[in-house]
Amino acid sequence: MSEAQAVDAAVEQVTQEVKDVKLENGTAPGAVNGTANKAEGAISFKDAFKAFSKFGDPKSDGKTITLSQSDKWMKQAKVIDGKKITTTDTAIHFKKLKSLKLGIDDYQKFLDDLAKSKKVELDDIKKKLTSCGQPGVSSHVTKSPAAAAAVDRLTDTSKYTGSHRQRFDETGKGKGIAGRKDVVDASGYVSGYQHKDSYNKSH
């Protein structure tokens, strides 16, 4: 096989793999930008369930999901918003199924029960769950102004006092180990004396 033929074969294999993945995710091969059958950025419910059922549990086979994993998924998808649906609601309905881990069929029953109880459309919940991205990835993480102000206040070294002040120079830069350890000073000055070399020698 020539080099050109080998390259063609490799390209054909990759193309076929991409088609297979699209078919597996329920996307038609001829779909424009891969969004023919679903919302942009969404994946199938089954794939999302599998991803979140493995989140934080490397030993999981992706077939069952715990309440904790479900809550993380719902928080990321903004299904749990602290108003309409809370973690208390999810705990009550999850435990109705009398199992610590739910398979995908039981999980659908849990969602159906939750939606009816809270008067929310099941399709809306599923839409959010399939379009929230990969586990742990949130595109809406913003620091509130109050939190930002608190962090700024706590990291302002000019307001530090006592021994903490000694750990930073005038610009607020940390002195490293010199600011944390008592380094022996053999200059003859008393420890802690801050006016070293300021004596006017003309006296």
Secondary structure in CASP SS format (residue, H / E / C, confidence):
PFRMAT SS
TARGET T0000
AUTHOR 0000-0000-0000
METHOD secondary structure of the structure
MODEL  1
M C 1.00
S C 1.00
E H 1.00
A H 1.00
Q H 1.00
A H 1.00
V H 1.00
D H 1.00
A H 1.00
A H 1.00
V H 1.00
E H 1.00
Q H 1.00
V H 1.00
T H 1.00
Q H 1.00
E H 1.00
V H 1.00
K H 1.00
D H 1.00
V H 1.00
K H 1.00
L H 1.00
E H 1.00
N C 1.00
G C 1.00
T C 1.00
A C 1.00
P C 1.00
G C 1.00
A C 1.00
V H 1.00
N H 1.00
G H 1.00
T C 1.00
A C 1.00
N C 1.00
K C 1.00
A C 1.00
E C 1.00
G C 1.00
A C 1.00
I C 1.00
S C 1.00
F H 1.00
K H 1.00
D H 1.00
A H 1.00
F H 1.00
K H 1.00
A H 1.00
F H 1.00
S H 1.00
K H 1.00
F C 1.00
G C 1.00
D C 1.00
P C 1.00
K C 1.00
S C 1.00
D C 1.00
G C 1.00
K C 1.00
T E 1.00
I E 1.00
T E 1.00
L H 1.00
S H 1.00
Q H 1.00
S H 1.00
D H 1.00
K H 1.00
W H 1.00
M H 1.00
K H 1.00
Q H 1.00
A C 1.00
K C 1.00
V C 1.00
I C 1.00
D C 1.00
G C 1.00
K C 1.00
K C 1.00
I C 1.00
T C 1.00
T H 1.00
T H 1.00
D H 1.00
T H 1.00
A H 1.00
I H 1.00
H H 1.00
F H 1.00
K H 1.00
K C 1.00
L C 1.00
K C 1.00
S C 1.00
L C 1.00
K E 1.00
L E 1.00
G E 1.00
I H 1.00
D H 1.00
D H 1.00
Y H 1.00
Q H 1.00
K H 1.00
F H 1.00
L H 1.00
D H 1.00
D H 1.00
L H 1.00
A H 1.00
K H 1.00
S H 1.00
K H 1.00
K C 1.00
V C 1.00
E C 1.00
L H 1.00
D H 1.00
D H 1.00
I H 1.00
K H 1.00
K H 1.00
K H 1.00
L H 1.00
T H 1.00
S C 1.00
C C 1.00
G C 1.00
Q C 1.00
P C 1.00
G C 1.00
V C 1.00
S C 1.00
S C 1.00
H C 1.00
V C 1.00
T C 1.00
K C 1.00
S C 1.00
P H 1.00
A H 1.00
A H 1.00
A H 1.00
A H 1.00
A H 1.00
V H 1.00
D H 1.00
R H 1.00
L H 1.00
T C 1.00
D C 1.00
T H 1.00
S H 1.00
K H 1.00
Y C 1.00
T C 1.00
G H 1.00
S H 1.00
H H 1.00
R H 1.00
Q C 1.00
R C 1.00
F E 1.00
D C 1.00
E C 1.00
T C 1.00
G C 1.00
K C 1.00
G E 1.00
K C 1.00
G H 1.00
I H 1.00
A H 1.00
G H 1.00
R C 1.00
K C 1.00
D C 1.00
V C 1.00
V C 1.00
D C 1.00
A C 1.00
S C 1.00
G C 1.00
Y C 1.00
V C 1.00
S C 1.00
G C 1.00
Y C 1.00
Q C 1.00
H C 1.00
K C 1.00
D C 1.00
S C 1.00
Y C 1.00
N C 1.00
K C 1.00
S C 1.00
H C 1.00
END
